[in-house]
């Protein structure tokens, strides 16, 4: 029983981290049909910005986190203004933006490396200590990540379903030209979507680094996992991505305990292959319709 609870706790923590990493990527694809390959670099930037705001400027942890979120949200808006916007009307937008954001992400990682160096740094926002529940030791940091993930998912759901901005995002995702005729400012929607995604990437980078350490290339693995989860759920399916993230977190926890850590990624890829053979459009995907 203790073992099952430990696996459940570890799996939910992994799933919560993956959910935060994934929803920003899924939101951008759902609204813009765009794979933002600089998402991992934005995670690293968010982690380092939080570290710099707390250790360099002496801000309280919460204020440092908010500052990092704002910085990455601003970078997300810049990605739209400087990279995505000039390409929107071009042929092969999906391929062009894919390549362009790979380049931007590599540049951003290089800037982080030059600014902060290659040495690992501890995340000052990490909370030490833990407690026991039903004989299972639970780090406080893991509990905070779970709570933060639930709050973020609830806030994003309310934004997309209940707010005017959310309705504009969903209308744009369904039919950009029709949304424009209805008075939706497409450019503003896209800038907001990339800004929200950038802010979520910052939070993801902070949570990931709080469980390990800060490195300039730390966003690569979480972004790869986020992309895998998006494929499993169906590209652009935000609610489905959250469910898939939790499932894959639990799947990895079970595999790591029963078989070993070194086999977890291989079995995850095997799971993806099985899912794509079964449902090529993803578990929650459809052939047509609104992705969000």
C-alpha positions as CSV (number, residue, x, y, z in Angstrom):
1,X,0.0,0.0,0.0
2,X,2.8,2.4,0.9
3,X,4.5,1.6,-2.5
4,X,1.3,2.4,-4.4
5,X,0.9,5.7,-2.6
6,X,4.5,6.6,-3.3
7,X,4.1,5.8,-7.0
8,X,0.9,7.7,-7.1
9,X,2.5,10.8,-5.4
10,X,5.5,10.6,-7.8
11,X,3.3,10.1,-10.8
12,X,1.0,13.0,-10.0
13,X,4.0,15.3,-9.4
14,X,5.5,14.4,-12.8
15,X,2.1,14.8,-14.4
16,X,1.6,18.2,-12.9
17,X,5.0,19.3,-14.1
18,X,4.3,17.9,-17.6
19,X,0.8,19.6,-17.6
20,X,2.3,23.0,-17.0
21,X,4.9,22.4,-19.7
22,X,2.4,21.1,-22.2
23,X,-0.6,23.5,-22.1
24,X,1.4,26.5,-23.4
25,X,2.6,24.4,-26.4
26,X,-0.9,23.0,-27.0
27,X,-2.5,26.5,-26.7
28,X,-0.3,28.0,-29.4
29,X,-0.8,25.1,-31.8
30,X,-4.6,25.1,-31.1
31,X,-5.0,28.8,-31.8
32,X,-2.3,29.4,-34.4
33,X,-1.5,26.0,-36.0
34,X,2.1,26.8,-34.9
35,X,4.7,24.6,-33.2
36,X,6.8,27.0,-31.0
37,X,10.1,25.1,-30.9
38,X,11.6,27.9,-28.6
39,X,9.2,26.8,-25.8
40,X,12.0,24.9,-24.1
41,X,14.4,27.9,-24.2
42,X,11.6,30.0,-22.7
43,X,11.4,27.5,-19.8
44,X,15.1,27.9,-19.2
45,X,14.8,31.7,-19.4
46,X,11.9,31.6,-16.8
47,X,14.0,29.5,-14.4
48,X,17.0,31.8,-14.7
49,X,15.0,35.0,-14.5
50,X,13.4,33.8,-11.2
51,X,16.8,32.9,-9.9
52,X,18.2,36.3,-11.0
53,X,15.3,38.3,-9.5
54,X,15.6,36.6,-6.1
55,X,19.4,36.4,-5.8
56,X,20.3,39.5,-7.8
57,X,17.6,42.0,-6.9
58,X,16.6,40.4,-3.6
59,X,12.9,40.1,-4.5
60,X,10.7,37.9,-2.4
61,X,10.2,34.4,-4.0
62,X,6.6,35.1,-5.2
63,X,7.6,38.5,-6.6
64,X,10.6,36.9,-8.3
65,X,8.4,34.3,-9.9
66,X,5.9,36.9,-11.1
67,X,8.7,39.0,-12.6
68,X,10.0,35.9,-14.5
69,X,6.5,35.2,-15.8
70,X,6.2,38.8,-17.1
71,X,9.6,38.7,-18.8
72,X,8.8,35.4,-20.6
73,X,5.3,36.6,-21.5
74,X,7.0,39.7,-23.1
75,X,9.4,37.5,-25.0
76,X,6.4,35.5,-26.2
77,X,4.8,38.6,-27.5
78,X,8.1,39.5,-29.2
79,X,8.1,36.1,-30.9
80,X,4.8,37.0,-32.5
81,X,5.8,40.6,-33.5
82,X,9.3,39.8,-34.8
83,X,8.9,36.2,-36.1
84,X,5.4,34.9,-36.5
85,X,3.6,38.0,-37.7
86,X,5.8,38.6,-40.8
87,X,5.3,34.9,-41.8
88,X,1.6,34.5,-41.2
89,X,0.5,35.1,-44.8
90,X,3.4,33.3,-46.4
91,X,3.1,29.9,-48.0
92,X,4.2,27.0,-45.8
93,X,3.8,29.0,-42.6
94,X,3.9,25.9,-40.4
95,X,7.3,24.8,-41.8
96,X,8.8,28.3,-41.8
97,X,7.8,29.1,-38.2
98,X,9.0,25.7,-37.1
99,X,12.5,26.4,-38.4
100,X,12.5,30.0,-37.3
101,X,11.6,29.2,-33.7
102,X,14.2,26.4,-33.6
103,X,16.7,29.2,-34.5
104,X,15.3,31.6,-31.9
105,X,15.4,29.0,-29.2
106,X,19.0,28.1,-30.0
107,X,19.9,31.8,-29.9
108,X,18.1,32.3,-26.6
109,X,19.9,29.3,-25.0
110,X,23.2,30.8,-26.2
111,X,22.4,34.1,-24.5
112,X,21.5,32.3,-21.3
113,X,24.7,30.4,-21.4
114,X,26.8,33.6,-22.0
115,X,24.9,35.5,-19.3
116,X,24.8,32.9,-16.5
117,X,27.5,30.4,-17.4
118,X,27.3,26.6,-17.8
119,X,27.5,25.7,-14.1
120,X,24.3,24.3,-12.5
121,X,22.6,26.7,-10.1
122,X,20.1,25.9,-7.4
123,X,16.6,27.3,-7.8
124,X,16.0,29.6,-4.8
125,X,12.2,29.2,-5.2
126,X,12.5,25.5,-4.2
127,X,10.9,24.8,-0.8
128,X,12.7,22.4,1.5
129,X,11.2,19.9,3.9
130,X,8.3,17.4,3.8
131,X,5.8,15.5,5.8
132,X,4.4,12.0,6.1
133,X,0.9,10.9,5.0
134,X,-0.2,7.3,5.4
135,X,3.4,6.3,5.8
136,X,4.5,8.0,2.6
137,X,7.0,10.9,2.7
138,X,5.8,13.8,0.6
139,X,8.2,16.7,-0.1
140,X,6.4,20.1,0.4
141,X,7.8,21.2,-3.0
142,X,5.9,18.4,-4.8
143,X,2.7,19.4,-3.0
144,X,3.1,23.0,-4.0
145,X,3.7,22.0,-7.6
146,X,0.4,19.9,-7.6
147,X,-1.5,22.8,-6.1
148,X,0.0,25.3,-8.5
149,X,-0.7,23.1,-11.5
150,X,-4.4,22.7,-10.5
151,X,-4.8,26.5,-10.0
152,X,-3.2,27.2,-13.4
153,X,-5.3,24.6,-15.2
154,X,-8.5,26.0,-13.5
155,X,-7.5,29.6,-14.4
156,X,-6.8,28.7,-18.0
157,X,-10.1,26.8,-18.3
158,X,-12.0,29.8,-17.0
159,X,-10.1,32.1,-19.3
160,X,-10.8,30.0,-22.4
161,X,-14.4,29.2,-21.6
162,X,-15.8,32.2,-19.7
163,X,-13.9,35.3,-20.8
164,X,-14.2,37.5,-23.8
165,X,-10.5,36.9,-24.6
166,X,-11.1,33.1,-24.4
167,X,-14.1,33.3,-26.8
168,X,-11.9,35.3,-29.2
169,X,-9.1,32.7,-29.0
170,X,-11.5,29.9,-29.6
171,X,-13.2,31.7,-32.5
172,X,-9.8,32.4,-34.1
173,X,-8.8,28.7,-33.7
174,X,-12.0,27.6,-35.4
175,X,-11.9,30.0,-38.4
176,X,-9.5,32.9,-38.6
177,X,-11.1,34.6,-41.5
178,X,-14.6,34.4,-40.0
179,X,-13.4,35.7,-36.7
180,X,-11.8,38.6,-38.4
181,X,-15.1,39.4,-40.1
182,X,-16.8,39.3,-36.7
183,X,-14.5,42.0,-35.4
184,X,-11.9,39.9,-33.6
185,X,-8.4,41.5,-33.8
186,X,-6.4,38.5,-34.9
187,X,-3.0,40.0,-34.3
188,X,-3.9,40.9,-30.7
189,X,-5.3,37.3,-30.1
190,X,-2.1,35.8,-31.4
191,X,0.1,38.1,-29.4
192,X,-1.9,37.2,-26.2
193,X,-1.7,33.5,-27.0
194,X,2.1,33.6,-27.3
195,X,2.3,35.8,-24.3
196,X,0.3,33.4,-22.2
197,X,2.3,30.5,-23.5
198,X,5.5,32.3,-22.6
199,X,4.3,32.9,-19.0
200,X,3.3,29.3,-18.7
201,X,6.8,28.3,-20.0
202,X,8.4,30.4,-17.2
203,X,6.3,28.7,-14.5
204,X,7.3,25.3,-16.0
205,X,10.9,26.2,-16.0
206,X,10.7,27.3,-12.3
207,X,9.0,24.0,-11.3
208,X,11.4,21.8,-13.3
209,X,14.5,23.6,-11.9
210,X,13.0,23.5,-8.3
211,X,13.1,19.7,-8.6
212,X,16.7,19.5,-10.1
213,X,18.8,22.6,-10.9
214,X,19.2,25.4,-13.4
215,X,21.0,24.7,-16.7
216,X,21.0,26.7,-20.0
217,X,19.7,23.6,-21.9
218,X,17.3,22.4,-19.1
219,X,14.2,23.1,-21.3
220,X,15.0,20.5,-23.9
221,X,13.8,17.4,-22.2
222,X,10.6,19.0,-20.8
223,X,9.7,20.4,-24.2
224,X,10.3,17.0,-25.8
225,X,8.0,15.4,-23.2
226,X,5.4,18.2,-23.8
227,X,5.5,17.6,-27.6
228,X,5.0,13.8,-27.0
229,X,2.0,14.5,-24.7
230,X,0.6,16.9,-27.3
231,X,0.8,14.2,-30.0
232,X,-0.7,11.6,-27.7
233,X,-3.6,13.9,-26.7
234,X,-4.0,15.4,-30.2
235,X,-2.2,18.5,-31.3
236,X,-3.9,21.6,-30.0
237,X,-6.2,19.8,-27.5
238,X,-5.6,21.8,-24.3
239,X,-7.9,19.8,-21.9
240,X,-6.8,16.6,-23.5
241,X,-3.2,17.5,-23.0
242,X,-3.7,18.0,-19.3
243,X,-5.3,14.5,-19.0
244,X,-2.5,13.0,-21.1
245,X,0.1,14.7,-19.0
246,X,-1.2,13.2,-15.8
247,X,-1.5,9.8,-17.4
248,X,2.0,9.9,-18.7
249,X,3.4,11.1,-15.4
250,X,1.7,8.1,-13.7
251,X,2.9,5.8,-16.5
252,X,6.5,6.9,-16.0
253,X,6.4,6.6,-12.3
254,X,5.1,3.0,-12.6
255,X,7.8,2.1,-15.2
256,X,10.6,3.7,-13.2
257,X,9.6,1.7,-10.1
258,X,9.0,-1.6,-11.7
259,X,11.6,-1.7,-14.5
260,X,14.0,1.2,-14.0
261,X,14.6,4.8,-15.0
262,X,16.6,3.9,-18.1
263,X,13.7,2.1,-19.7
264,X,11.1,4.8,-19.1
265,X,11.7,6.9,-22.2
266,X,11.9,3.9,-24.5
267,X,8.6,2.6,-23.2
268,X,7.1,6.1,-23.5
269,X,8.0,6.2,-27.2
270,X,6.5,2.7,-27.6
271,X,3.3,4.0,-26.0
272,X,3.3,6.9,-28.5
273,X,3.7,4.5,-31.4
274,X,0.8,2.4,-30.2
275,X,-1.4,5.4,-29.7
276,X,-0.6,6.8,-33.2
277,X,-1.4,3.4,-34.8
278,X,-4.7,3.3,-32.9
279,X,-5.7,6.9,-33.3
280,X,-3.4,8.9,-35.7
281,X,-5.0,12.2,-34.7
282,X,-4.4,11.6,-31.0
283,X,-6.6,10.2,-28.2
284,X,-8.7,13.4,-27.9
285,X,-8.2,14.6,-31.5
286,X,-10.8,14.7,-34.3
287,X,-10.4,14.9,-38.0
288,X,-11.9,18.4,-38.1
289,X,-13.3,20.9,-35.7
290,X,-12.1,23.3,-33.1
291,X,-8.9,22.1,-31.4
292,X,-9.3,24.2,-28.2
